[in-house]
Amino acid sequence: MRIAVAACTAAALTAGAAGCSVDAGDGKAAKHGAKHDAKADKAAPAVSNGKPLRLIGDGSTAYTGIQPHQPKFTRLKPGQQPPQFVVFSWDGAGEDGSGLFEHFREVGKKYDATMTYFLSGLYVLPESKRTQYTAPGHAPGASDIGFLNDLHVRQTLEQVRAAWLDGHEIGTHFNGHFCGPTGVDSWSVEDWKSEISQAKQFVKTWRTNLGDTKSAPLPFDYDKELVGSRTPCLEGRKNLVKAAGQLGWRYDTSGVNLQVWPQKEEGVWNLSMHTVPFPGSSREELTMDYNYKVNPLITPATAEGQMYRSLMMGFERSYSGNRAPVIIGNHFEQWHGGAYMRAVESTIKTLCPRADVQCVSFRQLADWLDAQDPAVLEKLRQLQVGQAPAEGWERYLAPAEPAVTKPGGANVA
């Protein structure tokens, strides 16, 4: 299906003229230890000067060049202490009228936090078109989460568009959110590929499904943009990671890890959430707002403070220990009167402006990991939870001394 290209392009220019071109430097690159790539600027389409977008398919998406506000990571220098990364992420990432999506975009701008938004494919599929979705093992149109009305679909698209231009990552939370024995945990590798294909298709055809020829396209090619995920209920990860590896994805964050440095599985970085200390007890809690909600030691009156203290305890354990990235997951929900939203916002406010902390997306964390010397990453993985190198970082990550050859051919260190 072809659309009115001129109308689409004009709308895109109106909606994103300033943001679609490559960032010329806003201070974030310096904090991330990044080098700005002037060649990338010249290669990117200059949307702001009136050149047309390169539309994809029905015009729901478009190629607009390199994403703005992206750091370029380099390898650690010998003996250099690793950065303290923190990743904030959002499951579902739809706009249902609460305003939370836009609110946390503004929080990110204010406190220098780049995040990952895991978009549910159904949140850009109008309910009137629900039968276009067929989950493995389920009837057409079935879903364990609700569909959005047309207004909220449009608002979701507006926020996704703006989030990408802000520099945030758009991942996927898949579609129907099926948990339990007949849910995603029972899916095969091919089932996951079907679910992924449908999630991408809904993003790539929202214009047709909404009957919209005027709104701006999403400013990215989702086939290339989508490189990571979190599964519903953290289930089904084994076969999902196999599918992700075959599709060339960069990471997954659907499991439960200790606070140690990540490694790859099936060629995919395992960037799963952590368990962290829970204040006033010997309990460890998963760094997800829902898990704090169902924690029996939390009451509505104490929820905000307990979650905030718990996340900060987990941060300090990494920061003063092995410097493993801190992974935090959330939903746009007002559980316990919004206590968990406030706790997350306080954590962002406390940590992300710090010069020695980098609040990044999962994709950016994967970029940094891929830029490192594998031998250095292996040394980092040898450090246990909360364990700092006894001899200090400079000596621990110093380059290995070359072997000395003795007379007669014997090597010694």
N, C-alpha and C positions, 0 to 999 in steps of 0.2 A: 504493500500500500504506500502511495506517495502522498505527501502533505504539501501544504503551501509553504515552500521553503522560505520565501521572502518574509512572510508573516512570522514564521518561527524564528528566523535569524534576527529580525527586528526586536522581537520579544526578548530573545536571549541577550542582545546587546543592552537593552534597557535594564534587565534584571541583574546582569553580571559584568558590565563593561569593565569596571575597575578591578574585579577579582579574577577574571578568567586568564589574565596574562600572568607570566611567571613572576613570583615575588622578587623584588629588587633588593630585599634585605630589610628586616624589621627588628633586628636585635636577637631573634631566636637562633639564628645560625651561629652567632658568636657564643651563645650559652651552650649550645650543643657541641661545641668544638668543631663546627662545620666550616667548610670553605664554600663560598658562593661561586656558582658556575656561570660565568658570563656567557659562555657559548650556548648554554641551555636557554638563556634569555633570547638570544638571537634566533634560535631554532623554533621557539614557541609561536603559535599564531598570535598576531597582535589584534585581539578581539576589540580592544578599546579604540583602534583607529579605523574601524568599520569593515575590516576584512570578514568575509562570511565564515561561519562555523562549518566544520565538516560533519554533517549530520550522519547518524547511523540508523539504519533500518527505517522505521516510521517517524524518526525524529524525536523519539523519547529520550535518546541519549546523543551525545556529540563528543567528538574529540576536540579539546580546547588547549592541548599542549600539556606540558608538565604541571603537575599540581602545585599550587602556590604554597609557600611557607614550609618547604621541606628541607631539612638539614642534610648535608652530605657527610657521612661519618667516615672517620679514618681509624687506622689501627692504633691501639694503645702503644705508647712508646715503651721501651724496655724499663721495667721497674715502676711504671705509672700505675697509680691506684685507679681501679675501674670506677666509672661514674655510678651514682645511685639512681637507677631508673625506677619510675613509678608509672604504672599503666592503669588508667581509669577507663572503664568500658560499660556499655549500656546494652542490655538484652532487649530485643524487640524493636526498640528505637522507632516508635511511631508517635504521631501527634494526635491525641484523642480529645483535644480541647483543654487539657490541663495547663498547657504552656511550659511544661517542664523541659521539653526538647530545646526550645529557644532559650529558656533560662540558663541551662547548663552550657549552651554555646557561649552565652555572654559571660558566664563564670570562667570558661576557658580563656576567653580573650583577656579578662581582667587579671587573671592570676597565672598566665603563661602556661596553660595546660592544653596539650594536644591529646585527643582521646580517640577511641574507636567506638563507632556506633554500629551495632549488629542489627541491621534492618531485617525485619520479617517480610518476606516476599508478599504475603497476603495484605500487608498494610498499604500496598500500592495497587491492589486489585479491588475494584469496587464490589460490594456485596452482590450487586445484580449480576456480576460475572463469576460468581463463586464456583460454578460447575466447571470452569476452565481448569481448576485444580483437582488433581486426583492423587492423593497420597498413597504410597505403597500399602496395599492391604486394606484400603478404605474406599468408600463410595465417593463418586465425584461430588465435590462441594463440601465434604466433611472436614471439620477442623475443630480442635480443642481450644482454640482461641477465637475470639470474635473478629469479624471483618469490620472495616471502618466504612462510614458513610462517605459519600463523594466529597463533602467539604473537608473531612479529616484526611482523606487520601490526598487532596490538594495541599493541605497544610503540611502533611508529612513530606511530600515531594519538595515543598518550599524549604523545609528545614534540612532535608538531605542535601539539596543543592547548595544551600548556604554553608552547611557544615563542611562539605568538600572544599569549597572555596576558602573557608577559614583554615584549611590544612588538616582537618580531621580525616580519619579513615572510615570508609563504608564497608563493613564486613557483612556477614549474614547470620541470622538466627533461624534460617530455613523458613518453613511455612506453617504447617498445621499444629506444631507443638504437641505431638503425641507422645505421652509418657506411659510407663507401665509395661506389662507383659506383651501387649499388642502394639506397642508404640515403637519408637525409633531404635530401642535396644534389640528389636527382633529383625531389623533391616539388614539386608545383604549389601555388599559393595555396590552392586548394580542398582539396588533400591536407593541408596544414597545419591548415586549419580542422577537418577531420575528426579529426586527431590531438589538437588542443586540446579539441574537444568531448568526446572520450573521456577525456582526462586529467581534465577537470572532472567528468564523469559518475562516474568511479570514486571520487572524493572525496565526491561528493554521495550515493552509494548504498552506502558501505562497510557500513552497518548491515545492509542487506538481504543483501549478499554474504557477510557473516560470520555471519548469523543471530543478531545481537546486539541485544537489546532493553533492555539494562541499562546499558551504558557511556555516559558523557556524550557529547553531540554535540560536533563541532568548533564553536567559538563564533563562527563567521563565515559569511557568505554568500559562497561561493567564486566565484560569478558576478561579484560586485563586488570581492572581495578580490584576485582574480588579475589583475595588471596588468603582468606582465613575466616574462622567461624567459631561459634560456640553452640553446642547441641542443646536441644530442649532437655531440661532436668539433668544435664550433664550425663546423659545416657547415650549408648550406641557408639561410643567413641572408637572402639576397636576397628570396626568396618568403615567408619567415616574417615579415619586417618588413612586407611588404605586407599579409599577413593580420592582423598585430597592429594595424596602423593602421586597418584596416577594422573591427576589433573594439573599438577605442577603448582599446587598451593604452597605458601610459605610457612604457615603455622596453623596450629589449632589450640584452643584454650578451653577444652571441654572436660578436663580431668581435675584431679586433686593432687597437688604437689606439696612437698615440704619446701621451705625457703632455701633452696639450693639453686645453683646455676643450671639453666636448661640444656637439654640435649635434643637431638633429632630422632624421630621415629618415622620410618618409611620416607625419609627425606624431608620430613616436615618438623619444624620446631615445635616442641611441646612447651607451650607457654601457659599452662594451666594455672588456675588460682591456687593460693596457698592456704594452709592452716596457720593461724597466728594465735598468740596468747589471748585469753579472755580474762579481763580484770577480776580480781577477787576469787579466783578459782584456779584449779590445775587443768581446766578444760582448754582445748585448742578449738578455735572456730574457723570455718571457711570464710574467706574474704568476699562474701556475697551478701547483699542486703537481705535477701530472702532467708538465708540461714540464721542471721541475727533475729529476724522476725519470729522464727520458730524455736529459737533457743529458749529452753524452759527457765533460764536464770534471768531473762529480760522481762520487764514490765513496761507498759506504755510510758510510765513516768521516768523510767531509767534508760529507755532504749537509746536515745540520742547520745547521752554521755558514755554509755557502755560501749557502743559501737565505735565512737570516736576514739576512746582510750585504747580499745582493742586494736584498731588499725594503726594507731601511733606506736603501740608496743611492738607490733609486727614490723613497722618501719624501722624503729630503733634497733631491733634485733638484726636486721639486714645491714643497716647503715653503719653500725659499730662493729659488725661481724664480717661476713663474707661478701657483702655488697650485692647479694643476689637481687635481681629485679623484684619489685613488689607489685603483685597483680591484684587488682580490685574490680569486682563485678557488681553491677547494679541494674535496677529496672526503673522506669519512669512510673513509680507508684507512690501513693500517699499512705502507706502502711503506718499504723500508730501515729496518725496525724502528721505525717511527713517527717517523723523523727529521723529516719534513715537517710532521707534526702539532705536534711540539715547536717547530719554527721558526715556525709560524704563531702558536702560543700565546705565544711570546716576543715576537713582533711586536705582538700585541694588548696584552700586559702593558706593553711599552715605550711604545706610542703612545697608547692610548685613555684612560688616566687624565689625560693632559696637558690643561690648561685651554684651550690654544689648538688642540686637535685634536678633531674630532667624528667618532666612529666610528658611522656611520649605515647604514640599509638603503638599497637602491636606490630604494625607494618614497619614502623621506624625502629622498634626494638629488634626485629628480625634483620633490618638493614645493618644495624650496628653489629649484631652477632656475626652476620655473614662477612663483615669487613675485618674481623679479628683473625689473628694467627690461631689456627686450630690447636696448637700446642699450648697457647696461653689459655684458651677456653678449657682445655682439659685440666690444667692446673687449678683454674677457678672451680671446676666441678669437684675437685678433691677436697675442697673446704666444706665442712659440715655446717648444719644450721647454726647460725650465730657465731661461727668460728672465724676470727680474724687471723691472719698469718702471724705466728709467734715472733718471727724475725722481722716483721714489718713488710709493707707492700713492696718497697723498693728492692729488697733482697729477694722476696718470694717470687716476684715477676721479673727478676733480672735475667738476661739471656744466659743460657747454659754455657759454661766455660768449655772451650774447644779441647778435645782430647790431645794429649801430648804423646808423641811416639818415642818410646825408649829405644836405645840401641838394641837391635835384634828384632824389632818389629812389634813389640808388645805396646798396646795402647793403655794409657792411664788417664783418669779424669783429672 
